[in-house]
Amino acid sequence: MANLTKEELFQAKIDAEIKIEPKDWMPEAYRKTLIRQISQHAHSEIIGMLPEGNWISRAPSLRRKVALLAKVQDEAGHGLYLYSAAETLGVDRADLMNDLVTGKAKYSSIFNYPTLTWADMGAIGWLVDGAAIMNQVPLCRCSYGPYARAMVRVCKEESFHQRQGYEIMMTLSNGTPEQKAMAQDALNRWWWPSIMMFGPSDADSSHSAQSMAWKIKRFSNDELRQRFVDATVSQAEYLGLTLPDKDLKWNEERGSYDFGAIDWDEFWNVVKGNGPCNRQRIKARQKAEENGKWVKEAAMAYAEKRRKRQQKIKTQEAAKAA
Amino acid sequence: MQSALFDYTLRLGDTSLIIGHRLSEWCGHGPVLEQDIALINIALDLVGQAKSFLEYAGEVEGKERDADTLAYRRLEREFRNVLLSEQPNEDFAFTIVRQFLFDAFQYPFYQRLTQSKDAQIAAIAEKSLKEVTYHLRFSSEWMIRLGDGTAESKAKMQTALNELWMFTGELFEMNETDEMLIKEGIAVDLNEIKPLWEQRVSSILEEATLTQPTTTWMQSGGKKGIHTEYLGYILAEMQYLPRAYPDAKW
């Protein structure tokens, strides 16, 4: 090993599935890629609280209200672990938050769609959390230790959320005709954005190849998307709902479902800020930051006063003792 | 007796439900991520307590109304929550002051309620007391931190305190329901809670360098179903789905 350069040693560790830890040497590009990815992921959790938070005050039963509150709280918790994981790479949460509210940082575009009915709580849990799990399970083996470990916890909770969402869909599908129609409508609106969550097609994905070599990414966007579609078709059938894709059909040869063309125009437009709720999501975060400013300042001022008071007591005690 | 017990459990359930609902409005909008999580925690506890009390209220009433029916199918005038619980969040200062004034009541109240001769009420109180102990610690710490923080935070806290003070008197109001149930050893005599509340409030306000309001006129009505204008909007939002689809199960 003595003759290896730092870069080679780094890659050798990755190839041997040895985790990279915060104090290990790493290429600057690896650090930057991870900061970008982890902070985007953290932002997605925080922004993701908003579309579901939109229904907490209107949840139709006490059990649903508690479950939804707990779910959104989990998302806040995921945001916290992920910001902490990003901080191990030498960035500051306050700066990351600033990037989010100034529109510099990106987050998952799915949260720029509106939640219009209660059934959206079911569809989001089932599809959006389902797609997130498909993306995130491989991240539990990501080469960067703190990210991988954060993801183990996140994935456990996400799979619970997915079951919870599916259960809402099930209740609606077996409910009154209006409820079933509500479930179908939610599926119609969330299906395409959900399969867009895997990101652009492999041919158009700018960061993929390097991320694969660094084992930040284990599978390509298209592979994961296909897995998600294959897993979801029978779940929709079981609900008695129809996926809104007339081209969807089983391909015997591939052993997978073929599906229709994705509207990438819509995808890129939402990424660029033209989605139905982009402005409103960022505004909500800006408002929370602005309204939180005096609270943070007061907490710091109080901590400082307390420190001074305690110091004074100590000095007085020392003087007495002398 | 049964109707007094129904009224009493409704009061406890409704109060927890409405203040829990108010806190849940913060979800995703809190001043700091950690505080967002803490407020949701408290909201979760309170809605949980509401569920237990309303479930029991339904049993006591014996008309096959469960907790959801009671929460989602009653009108403004039938709600028995105290007025303090329905006051809007306004800002973090209002929310903390509202919560503290409430927790400082809940803590000694639940301590006594664990001794209730009604086993079900005593059991709910026992579980709730553990939660409320944490709520009180959280809200007390923030009273002090924000009261004794910056000039801005102190002013906001003092304003909130001045505006919410008139809703504290109702916490200790008693009516026929209380009288009847105190005799049975089921309800808590609120005259005994009042000095404990006053002691706690004045000691925390002192540490927080806030001034206790001197206004003595107190609002009243929640326990009789006469509310502020806010409750109607809370219920309109909360009850909309079960009312729009009366036959649906969720």
Interface residues (C-beta under 8 A of the other chain):
Chain A: I46 M49 L50 G53 I56 S57 R58 P60 S61 L62 R63 R64 K65 V66 L69 A70 V72 Q73 A76 G77 G79 L80 Y83 W118 T171 G175 T176 E178 Q179 A284 K287 A288 N291 G292 W294 V295 K296 E297 A298 A299 A301 Y302 K305
Chain B: L17 H21 S24 E25 C27 G28 H29 G30 P31 V32 L33 E34 Q35 D36 I37 I40 N41 A43 L44 V47 G48 A50 K51 L54 A67 D68 A71 Y72 D91 F92 I144 R145 L146 D148 G149 T150 E152 S153 K156 E237 M238 Y240 L241 P242 Y245 D247 A248 K249 W250
